[in-house]
Amino acid sequence: MQHLVEIVKKLRDPNDGCPWDLEQTPSSLCKYILEEAYEVVDAIREGKSEHICDELGDLLLQVILQAQIASEAGEFSIEDVIKSISEKMIRRHPHVFGNTEASSSEEVLFNWERIKSTEKHSKEISKSLSTNIPIALQAQKIGKRVAKHNFDWSSLASVWKKVEEEFLELKEEVEKVISLKKDNQKRVEEELGDLLFTLCQLARWTDLDADLALRKSCAIFLKRFAYIEKKTNSFEKKLKKKELEGLWKEAKEALA
C-alpha cells in the first residue's frame, strides 16, 4: 500500500511528475472513479479472480489519487481516509467490537442505521442521496429510505398492482398521442417515469438490483445483436423483418 502511495506521490511531483497526473483535479477524476467502479462490478460478475484483482487495483488508484491531491492542498491524507473508515467500521459494529448483541443481519442493519442517524454528517432524506449514482439504484435507495418511515406498500402483491396501474396510465397517455395526434410528450414522460420508478421498487421488494438487471439485459442484447451482425456481414444489406426475427431466435439459442 505504501509503495503505491509513493508511486502516486512521484506521479504528482511538480518537477519530475507526469504532466497528465499533474493536470488532474478531484473533479476531473470523478468520471474515472465511476468507470473503474463499474469495471470492478463487471469483473466480479465475470467471475475471473485475476480480472477482479486488476480492476480493484485500478479503483484503489483513484482513491489514492484523490487523497494525494487533497494532501497537497493541506486537506487530508490517505492515512486520514483509512483512519476515518476504520473508526466508522468499529463504531457501526458494536456487536463485534462492543457489547451489543446482534444475531441476524436484520439486527445488524437496524443498529447500523440507528448509529448512522446519530452521526454528525447525517442528513435528511431529500439531501442524503447522491445524484451521481445510477438512477435505478437511486430510485431503489429512495424507496428503501422512506420505507423506514413506514411509507411503503404492505406486500409484494400491492407493489405489482401499482406496476400494473402505472403501466395502464402510461398506455392511456400514449394512446392519446396515437389516436388524437396530440402532442402529449410531457404527460407521457411523467407516466413513463412513474412506471420506471415503480419497477425499481418491484426490484427492491424482490431483492434485486434494478441497475445491474438492466445492465445485464443490455449486455445480452448486444451479444445477440453482434451474433446477427456477424451472420449478415455487419448489415451490409437490409434484411426483412422475418429474417431478422429468425436470426434473433437463432442467436438466443446459440448464446443460451
C-alpha positions in Angstrom: 0.0 0.0 0.0 2.7 2.4 1.0 4.6 1.6 -2.2 1.6 2.6 -4.3 1.2 5.8 -2.3 4.8 6.7 -3.1 4.3 5.9 -6.8 1.3 8.3 -6.8 3.3 11.0 -5.0 6.0 10.6 -7.6 3.5 11.0 -10.4 2.3 14.2 -8.8 5.7 15.6 -8.2 5.7 19.2 -9.6 9.3 18.9 -11.0 9.6 15.2 -12.1 6.0 14.0 -12.2 3.7 13.1 -15.1 2.1 16.0 -16.9 -1.3 14.3 -17.2 -1.4 13.4 -13.5 -0.4 16.9 -12.5 -3.3 18.3 -14.5 -5.9 16.3 -12.7 -8.2 17.7 -10.1 -10.7 16.0 -7.8 -13.5 16.9 -10.2 -11.7 15.8 -13.4 -11.1 12.4 -11.8 -14.8 11.8 -10.9 -15.6 10.1 -14.2 -12.7 7.6 -13.7 -14.0 6.7 -10.3 -17.4 5.8 -11.8 -15.8 3.9 -14.7 -13.4 1.9 -12.5 -16.2 1.0 -10.1 -18.3 -0.3 -12.9 -15.4 -2.3 -14.3 -14.9 -3.9 -10.9 -18.6 -4.9 -10.9 -18.3 -6.3 -14.4 -15.2 -8.3 -13.4 -17.0 -9.7 -10.3 -19.9 -10.8 -12.5 -17.5 -12.3 -14.9 -16.0 -14.3 -12.1 -12.3 -14.3 -13.1 -10.2 -13.6 -10.0 -7.2 -12.2 -11.9 -9.6 -9.7 -13.6 -11.2 -8.7 -10.3 -7.8 -8.2 -8.7 -6.7 -6.0 -11.6 -9.8 -3.9 -11.6 -9.8 -3.4 -7.8 -6.2 -2.1 -8.2 -7.5 0.5 -10.7 -10.2 1.6 -8.3 -7.8 1.8 -5.4 -5.5 4.0 -7.5 -8.4 6.5 -7.8 -8.8 6.6 -4.0 -5.1 7.3 -3.5 -5.0 9.9 -6.3 -7.9 11.8 -4.6 -6.2 11.6 -1.2 -2.8 12.7 -2.7 -4.4 15.8 -4.3 -6.2 16.6 -1.0 -2.9 16.1 0.9 -1.1 18.6 -1.4 -3.9 21.1 -0.6 -3.5 20.5 3.2 -7.0 19.0 3.5 -6.5 15.3 4.4 -4.2 12.4 3.6 -4.6 8.7 2.7 -3.9 8.0 6.4 -6.8 10.2 7.4 -9.0 8.3 4.9 -8.0 4.9 6.4 -8.3 6.2 10.0 -11.8 7.6 9.3 -13.2 4.4 7.7 -11.6 2.3 10.4 -13.2 4.3 13.2 -16.6 4.2 11.4 -16.4 0.4 11.0 -15.7 -0.1 14.7 -18.4 2.4 15.7 -21.1 0.8 13.5 -20.2 -2.7 14.5 -20.8 -2.7 18.3 -21.9 -6.3 18.1 -18.3 -7.2 17.1 -16.2 -4.5 18.8 -18.5 -3.8 21.7 -21.1 -5.3 24.0 -24.2 -5.0 21.7 -26.0 -8.2 20.7 -26.9 -8.9 17.1 -27.8 -12.4 16.0 -29.1 -11.7 12.5 -28.2 -9.5 9.5 -31.5 -7.6 10.1 -30.4 -6.6 13.6 -27.0 -5.6 12.2 -28.7 -3.3 9.6 -31.0 -1.9 12.2 -28.1 -1.0 14.5 -26.1 0.4 11.5 -28.9 2.8 10.6 -29.6 3.8 14.2 -25.9 4.6 14.7 -25.6 6.4 11.3 -28.6 8.6 12.2 -26.8 9.9 15.3 -23.6 10.8 13.4 -22.8 14.5 12.7 -22.9 14.0 8.9 -26.4 12.5 9.0 -28.7 14.3 6.6 -32.5 14.5 5.9 -33.8 12.1 3.2 -34.1 14.7 0.5 -30.5 15.7 0.8 -28.8 12.5 1.6 -28.9 10.6 -1.7 -26.2 11.3 -4.3 -27.4 12.3 -7.7 -24.3 10.8 -9.3 -25.2 7.1 -8.6 -27.0 5.2 -11.3 -30.6 6.4 -11.4 -32.2 3.0 -11.0 -30.1 2.5 -7.9 -31.0 5.9 -6.6 -34.7 5.1 -7.1 -34.3 1.9 -5.0 -32.4 3.8 -2.3 -35.2 6.4 -2.1 -37.8 3.6 -1.7 -35.7 1.9 0.9 -35.1 5.1 2.9 -38.7 6.2 3.0 -39.8 2.6 3.8 -38.1 3.1 7.2 -40.6 5.8 7.9 -43.4 3.3 7.1 -44.1 4.9 3.7 -44.2 1.7 1.6 -46.5 -0.9 0.3 -47.8 -3.7 2.6 -47.0 -6.6 0.3 -45.4 -7.6 -2.9 -48.8 -8.0 -4.4 -49.5 -4.4 -3.7 -46.3 -3.4 -5.5 -47.3 -5.5 -8.5 -50.8 -3.9 -8.5 -49.1 -0.4 -8.6 -46.9 -1.5 -11.5 -50.0 -2.6 -13.5 -51.7 0.7 -12.6 -48.7 2.8 -13.8 -48.5 0.7 -17.0 -52.1 1.4 -17.8 -51.7 5.1 -17.1 -48.7 5.2 -19.5 -50.6 3.2 -22.1 -53.5 5.7 -21.9 -51.3 8.7 -22.5 -49.5 7.0 -25.4 -52.8 6.1 -27.0 -53.9 9.7 -26.8 -50.9 10.7 -28.8 -51.7 8.0 -31.4 -55.4 8.3 -31.7 -55.8 12.1 -31.2 -52.5 13.0 -32.8 -52.0 15.1 -29.7 -48.6 16.5 -28.6 -48.6 14.9 -25.2 -44.9 14.3 -24.6 -44.8 15.9 -21.1 -47.6 13.6 -19.8 -46.1 10.5 -21.5 -42.7 11.4 -19.9 -44.3 11.7 -16.4 -46.1 8.4 -16.7 -43.1 6.6 -18.1 -41.1 8.0 -15.1 -43.7 6.8 -12.7 -43.6 3.3 -14.2 -39.8 3.1 -14.2 -39.7 4.3 -10.6 -42.3 1.7 -9.6 -40.4 -1.1 -11.4 -37.3 -0.1 -9.4 -39.4 -0.6 -6.2 -40.5 -4.0 -7.5 -36.8 -4.9 -7.9 -36.3 -3.7 -4.3 -39.1 -5.8 -3.0 -37.7 -8.9 -4.8 -34.1 -8.2 -3.5 -32.8 -7.5 -7.0 -30.6 -4.6 -8.2 -32.5 -2.8 -10.9 -29.4 -1.2 -12.4 -27.5 -4.5 -12.6 -30.5 -6.2 -14.1 -30.8 -3.6 -16.9 -27.0 -3.7 -17.5 -27.2 -7.5 -17.8 -30.1 -7.2 -20.3 -28.2 -4.7 -22.3 -25.1 -6.9 -22.4 -27.2 -9.9 -23.5 -28.9 -7.9 -26.2 -25.6 -6.5 -27.6 -24.1 -10.0 -27.6 -27.1 -11.4 -29.6 -27.1 -8.5 -32.0 -23.4 -8.9 -32.6 -24.2 -12.5 -33.5 -26.7 -11.3 -36.1 -24.2 -8.7 -37.5 -21.6 -11.4 -37.9 -24.1 -13.6 -39.7 -25.1 -10.9 -42.0 -21.7 -9.2 -42.7 -22.4 -6.2 -40.4 -25.8 -5.4 -42.1 -24.4 -4.5 -45.5 -27.8 -5.3 -46.8 -31.1 -4.6 -45.2 -32.9 -7.7 -44.1 -36.6 -8.3 -43.9 -38.2 -8.3 -40.5 -39.0 -12.0 -40.7 -35.3 -12.8 -41.5 -34.2 -10.7 -38.5 -36.6 -12.4 -36.2 -35.3 -15.8 -37.3 -31.7 -14.8 -36.7 -32.6 -13.3 -33.3 -34.2 -16.7 -32.3 -31.0 -18.4 -33.6 -28.8 -16.1 -31.6 -30.8 -16.7 -28.4 -30.4 -20.5 -28.9 -26.7 -20.3 -29.8 -25.8 -18.0 -26.9 -28.1 -19.5 -24.2 
